[in-house]
């Protein structure tokens, strides 16, 4: 059976076992150029640890380089020290670095004064396994050179200079130009002596735009209607229809959720549910469907709670929007309150500056930014804003989960649904209260604290169950989000910094801030090393003409949001315009979509980027208008066929001489299977499996029913993939195998890999098999002959009729498969359905189904 399925996959042109797409070449086993995801991983998880724990003895700043090992450059790290190389790329278990971090040998244990946290060591193991990608340039063990930031010089860098209006250039081939976009594209092609390829045929074009705008393929009747429509505005009518469809928000909302690192659990060492995260997901989808002005979208996510309104619906919507700042991964077992608060603020700075500005400001936590003109003081100016903000993400006190927080209550008359249809009856309430009483008695009678840990955890979960309902037994309307801390007097110990107040060196207390306050700079980012006085809350000097004016009595989030959403900000509109281009062409005009700084790549078409950004703002920051302007261009409607001459000059298609073909992302792949098989439930679900599971450890069933893990891989789930539960470290298999991003990272441009496990998924996964069977049932019901069924299958799966050769090959396959079933003594009543299910599964495995041209 498997052999025949494999034959069918080959028949349909499957590319399941092709060479990896987009993988990084290696040299000596080491990763060559880091991907954006790998770069973010290194900068976020590894560099701060190296700076804090290693550089004192193993860098150019060391008084004496110990062991001949330099860890502040890629060259030094890979070369190793006196004892030889310390990294075996791809093999953490063979790497001396990992052995030293694990303190396997006291003589080589690093750091010598104490072992790093297990989670940090796990990060180094993951880094080594991926080939130790390292962005750091420079020679090892060179003489120290003081790095100084020149703000005036920095302001001359292209990204920090505002967009300039440029008249679209005149071209030699004016007839080719359908829009100003085409003029900029054709000019650059002419400059390189290149010519664009021909136009895509109508079948290819409609499938392309459907997948790009909605993430779903067109139905056969929609394809045929477009092919038959010879009017001049035929394509524009399709585009307008798709932009107005609810599926548009589900598709483009998912793009934003990648950037917003959306997930429904805390991740890291203690992974706890976020039962109310789904509200932010639904807010994003609704915002894209409503074409909410992007500047408003920015303000609401950063400071919606501070935007005045008397409308309960708007108030609730804006509170939910601030979930953007609360969704991040959190180290809930952190004992030091100040460390935890600094880590949360760091994560918020990172997502805010990357998502909206395309700048990695979080790299300035431990020192001045190594690439961009962002002093460490600017980082702590931002940190003061976020440290003056209370992050309300929920969770409960449980085993090792020491950092629960409140959630936010939404207005009762806001019109939003609860996350569950369950109610709490009086009998259920009494039963839970008795359980709590019994557990408390067990705790009181325990002879030692270990014996009380699990009962205490159970009490927390049971109390969370009760707290999720109001006095009448109805579910409360709760949300994740943020709110300002009070603008009160100094807290205990002489500062508004929680238990302990100022420490012995004038730093924040162990409990973190309890009121609005400026933050000091922390030497190397360490919570017990504040240096000097506090930095006034503010933003990045390189992009500011004057200091940020903070509204009296507020954290400064609304002022920060207004600064980011201003037309005077040189980056905000450019970054979003670039994201749109990336999702439509597969590559941004700035290829490093989350890094417009010096470590990123410059724009291939700077004038075009400015044209798009200025037009975006002039059209009221409307994303749909921006998208339409791009898809209506001639450049978007080009064929995807290769041209050897063009490829030799521009193999990356950076100049857009064709439409680059690319594989469907994970969600579009799964959703397309549901669509063509007739299973797709287009109605959005209310809530989430995680919401129904409630507070508690992620992935487990607990005392209150199933968590998100089981629901994530349920083959009977026929909702769109954007509604699948996203539990950190436990993504749905259909998404994880096909390069869904790590939801702990900010990801604009997903990597694309091709590995054997993907082919096995398409052959053996229950969801795929179920979809193939549903497709077979649909074909058998709607057609009467094998030829009709093959034609209908090709139209549904590929948007085109089969060729005569494909018809003949399909006939041979169907006959051979049916004969094999007969030999296997499969009952005759089952043979027809199984044969057509195998054929449908082969079409799913075909490259033409998996790729958008």
N, C-alpha and C positions, 0 to 999 in steps of 0.2 A: 504493500500500500504506500509506504513512504517513498519507495523507489518510483512509483508512478506519479506521486505528487511532485517529486523533484523533476521528473521528466516534463510534467505540465508546467512547472515554473520556468523551465528553460524554453518551452514552447512559447510562452507568453512574453519572453524577453526579460526574465527576472534578472535583477542585478544584486541579489541578496548577498552574494559572496564576492563582490567586487573589492578592489583595493580601497583602503580608507580614504574618504573624502575630507579634505581640510585638516588632516592630521599634520603634526609638525615634524619635519625631518630631524634626524638626530645626528650628532657627531660623537663617536666613541660612546654611544649609549645615552649621552646627555641630551635633553630636549634642546633644540636650537633656539628659535625665537619663541618666547612665551606667547600663548594666546591671551586675549583680554581677560578671560576667566582665570587663567593661571597667574597673570600679572596681578589681578585683584587679590587672589589667594595669597601670593607672596607678600604684597604690601600690607595686607590686612592682618595676616596671621603669623608671618615669619619675621619680617624686618623688625617690628617692635621688640620681639623677643631677643633677636640678635643684638640689637642696640642696647637693651637693658641688661642682658646677662653675659654677653660674649665680647663686646667691643673693647672693654677695659683692658683685656689681656691679648685679644686676637684681632687687632686692627691697627691702622696707621696712627690712631690716637694713643695707643699703648706706650708706656714708658719703655718697656722691653717686650718684644714680640715673643710670646711664650710658645715653645714647641715648634717654632718656625711656621705656625699656622695663622694665616690671615683670613678672617671671615667677613671682611667688609667689601669684598669684590667677588664677582663671579669667578674670575681667574684664580684668585687665592683659594676660594672655597673648593673648587674642583681640583686644584693642584694638591691640596692636602698639606701636611707638615712634615716634620722630621721622621715620623713613623709611616709616612706614605699617604696614599689617598684615603680620604675618610668617607667617601660616598661611592657606593656601587649602584649606579643609576638603574632604577627599576626594581632593585632588590634591597628593601630596608633591612631584611634579616641578615644581609651580608655587609652592611655598612657600619664602619667604626663609629660614625657620628651617632647613629641610633643606639648602638651598644653603650656609648659614653653617656648619652642622655638617660638611658634606662639604669645607669649605675650598676652595670653587671660586674664591673671590676673596680674596686675602690681606688686603684691607682690611676685609672683613666676616667673616673666619673666626672661629668660636667653637667652643670656648673658644680665646682667642688664643694661649695657651701650648702648645697641642698638640691634635691631632685625637682625638676619642673613638674607642673601638673600633668596628669595623664592625658588630658585633652590636648595640651600643647605638644607633648611628645607624639601623639597621634597625628597632629598636623604635620610634623616633620616627616613622619613615616609616609603620609599621603604624598607629600612633596617629593620625596625620594622615589616613590613608586611611579610618579608621573614623569620621571627623568630629571628632577631637580631644575625646573625652569627658573632662570634667574635673570632679571633685567639689569643688574648692576654692571656698569662699565668700569673701566679703569684697571690699572696694574696693581698687583698685590704688593704690600709692604713698601709703598712709596712714602716719601716724606710728607708729614701732615701739612695740609694747606687749608687755612681758614676760609670757610665758605661764607660769603656775604651776599645778601640780597640787595639788588639795586632796583627799587620800585619804579623809578622813572624810566629806566631802561626796559623793565618788565612791561610797562604800559604801552610800549611800542610793539609788543608781540601781537601778531595778527588777531588772535582770539580776544584780546582785551581792547581792541579798537572796534568801535561800533560799526555795524553794517553800513556800507555806502551804496547809494543808488547808482546803478550802472545801466546805461542804455543798451539793450540787447544788440550785439554786433551784427553788421550786415554780412551776409554770406554769399558765396558764389552760386549756391543752389537754393535760391529763395523758394522754389516750389516745394522743396522737401520740408520746409519749416512750417509746422502747424501751430506752434506756440513760441513765446520767448524762450522757453526751456530749450527748444530745439536749436535755436540760434547759438546759444552758449555751447551746446554739445557739439554741433557741427563745426564750429570755429576751432575747437580743440582737436577734433579729428583731422581737419584740414591742415592744421599746424604740424601734425605728425605724418601727414601723407596717407591717412587712412580714410576708408569709405565705409559707411554703415551698410550692414547686410540688408536684404529685402524685408518686406513686412510679413508678420505672422499671418497665417490663414485664419479665417473667421472662427473655425472650430477651436484652434489653439488659443486664439485671443479671448474667446468667451470663457473657456475653462480657466485661463490665467487670471482674468479679472474676478471671476467668482471666487477662486481660491484665495486671491490676495485680499479681497474686500470682506468676504464672509467666512473663509476657511472651509467652504463646502463646494463640491463640484456642481455644475449645472445639471438639471434633469434633462433627459433626452429631448423632451418637447421644447425646453427653453433653448437648447442648442439649435434645433431645427428652425425654430421661429426666428432666431437671430440670423442664421444662414440665409433664410428666405427674405429677410427684410433688406431691401436695397436702398432705403432712404438714406439721406446724407447724415442724419442724426441717429442712426440705428445704434451705434455704440454708445453714444451719450445717453440714450434712453435706458440702456442696460445699466450704465454706471449710476445714474440717478436712482434707479430702482434698488440697486444694491446698497447704496449709501443710506437709503430710507428704511432698509429692512432691519429688524431687531437682531439679525445675525451679524450685522456689521459691528455692533457694540461688543458682542461676545468675542469676535475675532480681534478687534483692535484693543479691547479691554485687556485681553490676555497678553498682548504685547506690553502694555503698561505694567501689568502684574509682574512680568519678568524684571522690570526695572525697579519696581517697588518691593522686591524680594518677598512677595506674598506667600504666606504659609499659615497653617492652622495649628502650629505647635511651636514651642520655644526652641527646640533643637538642643544642640550641645550635650553636655554630660547628663543633664536631667531634663528629659524631653517631656514637657507637660502640654496638655491641650490648650488651644486658644478657641473656646467654643463660640466666640462672637466675631471671629475674623471674617466670616462669610459676608457680613454686612458691608465691609469695605470692598470686597469683590463685586458685590451687586451695585454698590455706589459707582464704581469705576465703569462697569458695563453701561449703567444708565447714563452716566456723564457723556460717554462717547456716542450713545444713541441719540441723546438730546442735543449733541453738538455744543456742549457747554463751552463757552469761550475758554481757551487754554489758560489765559492769565487768571481767570476766576478759579479754574481747576487747581492751579498752583496755590493760590491764596487759601482755598478751602482745606487743602491737605496739610498745610503748614500751620494755619491759624483759624480754621473754621469756627472754633469755639469762641473766638474773640471778635467775630464779625456780627455786629448787632442786627437782630431781626426779631419781630414779634410773631412771625409765622412759625407755628410749631413744626410744620413739615420741613421748612428750610433749616430751622434750628437743629432738628434731628439729623438731617442730611449733612450738615456742616460738622456736627460732632462726629458722625461716622467717618467723614472724610479724614479727620485727624488720625484715624487708625493707621494711616501711612507712617506716622512716627512711632507707633506702638508695636508694629508687626515683627520687628527684627528679632533675630535669635538672641537668647539671653542665657548667661551663666547663672542659673538659679541657685547653685550650690556655693556661690561666692560668699565668704564669711565677712569680708571687709565691705562695709556699706559705701564708703567713699570710692573704693575700687569699682564696685558694681555701678554706682552712679556715673562715674567717669566712662566706664565701658558703654553704658546705655547712651550717654551723650555722644560718644565717639561714633557709635553706629548711626545715630541720627544725623550727625554732621556729614558722615560719609554718604548716606543715601540722599540727603538734601542737595549736597554740592554736586554729586555725580548725576543724579536724576535730572535736575533742572539746569545745571550749569556745565555739566561735562568736565568737572574739575575734581581732582583727587585731593581735596583740602585735608582729609583725615590723615594724610601722610605727614602732616606737620604736628602731630601730637607729641612726638618725642624730641623733635628738633626742627629747625627750619626746613621747609620743603626742599628736597634735593634737586628738583627739576624746575619748579615753577616759583614765581616771586611771591610766596606765601610764608611770611614769618611765623614762628611758633606763637607769637603773641596774637596774631590774627585767629589762629585756631582756638585759643582760649577766649578770645572775644566772642566767638560763636558758641563755645562751650558754656559760657556764662548764660547765654539765652536758653540753651537746652537744660542746663542744670537748674534753672529757675522754673522749669516746667515739670509737672508731675505726669509721669507716664503710667497710664492705666490699662494694663493688659490682662488683669485677672490672675489666674492660677491659684493654687491653694498650698498651704504649708503641708508638705508631705515628706517622705523619706528623701533626704538631701535637698529638697526644694525649700530654700530658706528665704526666698524673696517674693512672696505673694504681693499683689497690689489690688486696689479696688478696680471695678469697672465703672462705666458711666451709665447713668440712667437716662433714657430718652423720654421725651414728653409723651404722655399716654395718648394724646389726641393727634400724634404725628402721622398716623396712617400706615406705619411700617408694621410688618408681621413679626410675630415671635419666631424664634428659631426652632420651635417644636410645637406640635399640636397637643402634646401631653398636658394633663392637668394633675394637680396634687390633691387627691381626695383626703378627707379627714382621717379615714382608716389608714391610708398610706403614710400620712404625716405622723400619726400615732405610732405606727410600726417603726418608722425611722427614729423617732424620738426615743423609743424603748431600746433600739439598737445602740444609740448613742449613750444612754444611761448605763447599759450593760458594759459597754466598752470602757466608759469612764470608771466604773467600779473595778474592772480588770486592771486598769492603769493604776488606780489608787492602791490596789493590793499587791502590785508587783514589787519584788524584792530588789530589783536593780533596773537602771534606766535601759538597758538594751531590750529588755523584755517589754518596754512600753512603746518602742518606736513604731511598730506596725499598727498596734491599736490606735495610737495617736493619728497616724495617717488615715486610718479608716474613719475616725471621727471627723477629720477635716473633709473627707469626701462626702460623708453623709450630711454634714452641715452645709456644704456647698450645694447639695441637692435641695435642701430645704430653702436656702437663700435664693435659689433660682426662681422661686414662686412667691407671689404676693399673699396677703392674708386670706384672699378668696380662693387660693389654689390655682390661679392663672399664672402662666409664665411671665416673668418680668421682661420689659423691653430694655435690654442691656447692650452695650457696645464697648469695643476697645477704642482708645483715643488718648488725648492729652488735655490738660488744663493747667493754667498757671498756678504756681504755688502762691501762698498768701504773701502780700507785701507787708509783713509784720516786723516786729522788733527782733533783735538778735535772740537766738535760741540759747539753750543751756551752754555754759562754758564761755560765753562772751561772743558768740557768733551765730548767725542763722543757719547752723550747720548740723543740727540734730544732736543726738547723744554724744557728749564729749566736746562739742563745739570745736574750738581751735585746739590743735595738738600742741605738743611741746615746742615745735618749730614754727608755730604760726599757721599751720595748715588746717584743712578741713577735718572735722571729727570723723569717727568711724561710721557714723550713721548717715553721712551725706547731708545735703542741704535740706532745710525745711522751709525756706522762704526765698523770695526773689533776691538774688545777690550776684555781683560780679565774681568771676573766678580768677584765682591766681594761675600763673604758669607753673606747671609741674615739671621738674627736671627729669628728662627722659621719660616723661609720662607716668612716673611712679607716684602713687597716692600719698606717700609719706615724705615727699621731697618738693613741697611748694617753694618757689624761689621768688623773692621780692613781693611787692604789693599786688593787688588785684588789677586785672585788665578790664577797662570799661567794656561792657557788652557792645558788640558791633559786628562788622562784616569784613570782607576782604579789601584791604586798602588798594590793591592794584586795580580794582574795578570801581572804586568809590572816589567821587570828587570831594566829598566831605564826610565826616564821621556820621554814622547812622544815628538818627534821633530816636531815642527810645521813648515811647509813650509812658507818661508818668504812671507808676503803679502796676505796670505790666512787665512781662518777661522780656519782651522785644520780639516775640515770634511774628506778630502781625506786621511790625515794621520791617522785619527781615523778609517776610512774604511779599510785602509791597515793593521792596527793593528788587527782589528777584523777578517779580512780575511786571516790572516797569519797562516801558519801551526804551528807556535809556540804558538798560542793562545790555551789554554787548553780546551776551551768550544765550540767554533764555530762548529767544525765537530761533536762533541758529541751531541750537541743540535739538529742539523739537522738529524743525524742518529736516534736519539730517536723519532723525529717527524715521520719519515718514519715507524718505528716500531709501533708507536701508531696507525697510520692510517691503518696498515695491520693487527694488532692483537687486536685493541680496547683498549689497555693499553700500555703505554710506559715502557721501561726498567727502566726509571726514571718516576714513575707514575705522578709526578707533572711536566709536560712537560715545563712549563714556569717558574719553580722555582727550579734551581739546587742548591740553597743555603741551609743554615741550617734549614730554616723553611719548606723546601720541604722534599720529601722522598728520601732516598738513592737508588741507582740502585739495582735491584734484581739480575742482572748478570753483575757486573762491568767489568769483563774481556771480556765478549761478547760486551758490549758497546764500549770498547776501540778497540776491533777487528774491529767492524763496522766503527768506526771513522777513524782509520788508513787506512783501505781499501778504504774508501770514498775518502780520500785525495790522496792516492796512485793511484787511478783510475781517477785522474784529476778532483775531486770534481763533478763527474757525477751522478746526482740523479737517472737516469734511470738504471745505472749499480748497484747502491745500492739497488734499489727496486727489480731488477731482482735477485740479490743474495739472498734476503730474501724470495721471493715467490717461488724460486726453492728449498728452504730447505724442509726437511721432516716435520719440525715443522709447517710450514704454511699449509701443505697439510693434516693435521690431521683432523679427524672427529670432530664434535661439540657435540657428545653425552656425556652425563654425566656419571661419574664413582663415585658411593657413597663413596668409600674409599678415592679416591683422593680429592673429594670435602670436606670431613671431615678435611683433613690436610691443603688443600689449596683452600678455597672457592672462592677466587678472581682469581684463575687461574694465579697467578703471576709467577708460575714456568713453565707455558705453557705445561700442560699435555694434553690439547685439544685445539681446536680452539673455542674460546668463541663466541657463537652466539650473534648478536646484530642487533638492528633495523636499517633500512636504515635511513640515515640522510634526512633532509627535501628536499634537492635538488634531491637526488637519488630517493626518493619516487615519487616526481612530474615528474621527467624525465622518470622514469620507466612506469608511467601511459601513458605518451605521446608515448613512444616507443612501448609498446605492443598493443596500440590502433591504431598504424599506423599514428599518427598525427605529430610526432616529425619532426621539421624543423631543420635539422642538419647544415644548413648554418648559420654562425655567423652573427648577425645583425651589422650594422655600427652605432656607437654611442649609444644613450640611450634615453629613454623618457625624462629624466631630461635634457639631452643635447638639445633636441628639444624644451623643455620648456624655457630654457635659464635662465639668472640670475633672482633672485627674491625669494620670500618666498617659502619654500618647501611645496609640497602637494597641494597648491592652483592652480587655473587655471590662475589667473592674466590676463593681457591684451593681452598675446601672445599665448593663447592656453593652452592645458592641461598640468599638471605637472605629476610627476612620480606616484602619489598615485593611480590614476585611472588605469593607464597602468599596475601597479603592480598586480592587481587582475582581469585583463581582461581574462576571460576564453578562449578567442580566441587566446591568445598569445601562440604559440606552439614552441617557441625557448627554448633552455635549460635554466634551472633556474639560472645558473651563470650570465645570461644576463638580469635578471629581475632588475628593478631599486631598489636600496637599499637606501631608504630615512630614516634617523635616526628618531626613534619614530613612524615610519609608515611603518613597514616591510610588504611585501606581506603576506597575511593570510596563504597561503600554506607553507610558511617558518616559520613564527612566531609561529604557533601552534605546529610545530614539532621540536622545540628547536633550531632554527637558532640563532646564537649568537647575543648579543647586539653589534652593530658595533661601539660603543664608547669604547669597551673594547678589550683587547688583549686576544684572546681565542684560545688555542691549542686543548683542549679536551672538546668537547661540552657535556653538561649534556643530559641525556635521561629521559624524563618523559612520563607517560601515563596518560592522563586525559580525562574525558568525552567529552570535546570539540573536541578532535581529532576524536572520533567516530562519532560525529554529522557532522563534516566536511566531512567525507567519505560517509555519507548518504545523505547530503543535499547540498553540495557546487556545484555551477554551473559548475566549472571546472571538478570535479569528474564525475558529471552526463554527461557532454559533452563527456568526455573520455570514459565512459561506453557505450554511444550510438555509438561512433566511433568504439569501439571494437566490438560491436554487428554487425554493418554494415560490418566490415571486416570478421567476422565469417560467416555471412549469404552469403556473396559474394563468399567466397573461399571454402565453403563446401556445401553438399547437404542434409545430414541427421543429426538428432539431436545427434546421437552417435559420428559422425565425428566432429561435432561442439564442443561437450564437450571435446573430445580428443585434438582438436586443441587449445581450450581455456587453458587447463591445461599445454600443452606444451609451449604456449606463456607466460602465467602468472607465472608458477612455474618451467618450464624447465624439466618437467617429464610428463609421461602419467598418467591418473587417474587409481586408483584401481577399481576393479569390484564394490566394495561397493560405492565408490564415483560416479561411473557411474549410479548406481541405485538411489542413493540419488539425483543426479542432475536431473534424469528423473522425479522423484516425484516432485521436486521443480518446474520444468518447466511446468508440467501439472497443478499443483495447482495454479501457478501464472497466467497461461493463463485462467483458469476457473474463477479466481477472477476478471480478467479484463473483462471477458464476463459478469459476474454479475454486474460489475460497468458500463456496457454498453459502454465500450470502443470500437470504430469501429474496425471491424475485420482486416482491412487493417493495423492498428497500433499495433495489439496485438503481432505479432511475434517479431517485433523490440523491443517493450517495455519489453517483456519477456526476451529476450536475453540481453538487456541492464541491466536489474535487476540482471541477473546471473553474468554478467561481473562486476557489481558494488560490488556484494558479494565477488567475487574473489579478487577485490582490497582490500576489508576489511579484507581478510584472513591474519592470522599471517604469513603464508608461503610466501605471497607476500611482506609483510612489513619487514620481517627479512631476513638477510643474514647469512647463517649457515657456 
